[in-house]
Amino acid sequence: MVVYHIVAFKTRSATGLQALREAFLALPQSCLHPVSGQPYIQIARGGRQMSTEGKDRGMQVCFVMEFENEDDLAYYLDKDPVHEEFKNKAGGEWETLDVVAMDFNEGVF
């Protein structure tokens, strides 16, 4: 069953935000499945936060990713070395101040 991963970021600087955006959108080509060696993130897209509701908690950008199944998402979240490097840079040189992440299966409530 397809799994969606939503993540939003807030950074200290525009420079950090630009680097984070570029690196995030490169993840589908860089993250390889541990068995097949092929890219396993089906879709990654995102953009600038534009809600006017005042409920954004200061997040500046948000992304939606699609994975074929929960096992692929679990590998991405906890074991993928490319994603681990991304998380380290996000918390370090890109000066991420806050992150919100959520996952869901469409239609499962």
N, C-alpha and C positions, 0 to 999 in steps of 0.2 A: 504494500500500500504506500502510495506517495506520501512523503513527509515534507512539510514546509518549515523552514527555519527563518524567523524574522529577527533582525538585530538592528539596533539603533545606537548611535554613538554621539558623544559630546566630547570635544577636545579643547585644549587650552588655546591653540593657535590655528590660524588659517593654513599655515604651512603644514602642521601636523595633520590637519583634516584632509588636505590635498593628497598627501602621501598615503594616508589610510584609505581613501577612496580608490586610488590607483591600485594599491596592493589588494584590496578586497575584491575588486572586479577582475583581478588576475588569478584569483584562487581557483576558479573552475578549470583553467588550463594547467595549473601548477600542482593541484592536489590529485594524486594518483592512487587508485585502488590497490590495497596491499597484495591482492592475489592476481588480478588481471594486469596491473601496471598501467591501466587506462584511466583517463579522467572519469570521475564518478559523480561530480556535482552536475546535475542536469541543467539547472538554470540558476543564474545569479544576476539580479538586476537591482537597481536602487536609484536614489535621488535625494535631493535636498528636502528636508522636512519643511512642509508648507502649510500645515494645519493652522487654522486661526482660532481654534477652540480654547487655546491656553492650557492644554493638558499634555504638552509635549515634554515636560520635565527638562527643558533646555536642550533636548536632543537636536542635533544639526543635520544628520543624514540617517537614512534608514535603508535597509536592504532586505530582500526576500530571496531565499535560496530554496531550491527544490532537490530532494534526494529520492532515489527510487524506493528506499525502505528505511526502517528504523536502524538496522545494522549499519548502513552506510552513514547515517547521521551520527550514530554513536562513535564510529571510527573517526569521523571528522572532528567531533567535539573533544574526544579524549586521547586520541592516539596519532592523528595525522601530523607528521613532523613539520609540514609546511604551515598548517594551521597553528601549531604550537609556536613557530617562529613569528607568525603574524600577531598572535596574542602577546608575545613578549615585546614586540616593537610597539604595539598599540599602547601597552602600559608603560613603556619607556620613552623612546625617542619621539613618538607621535603624541605624547602627553594626553592620553585619553583620560578624561575626568569621570565619565560615567558611561555605562553600557546597559542596555535593556535587551534581553534575548528571550524569545518565546518560540515554541515549536507546536505544530498541530498536524493532524490528519484531517483532510477535508471531509466534512460531514459527520465527524465523530465528536459527540458532545458528552 
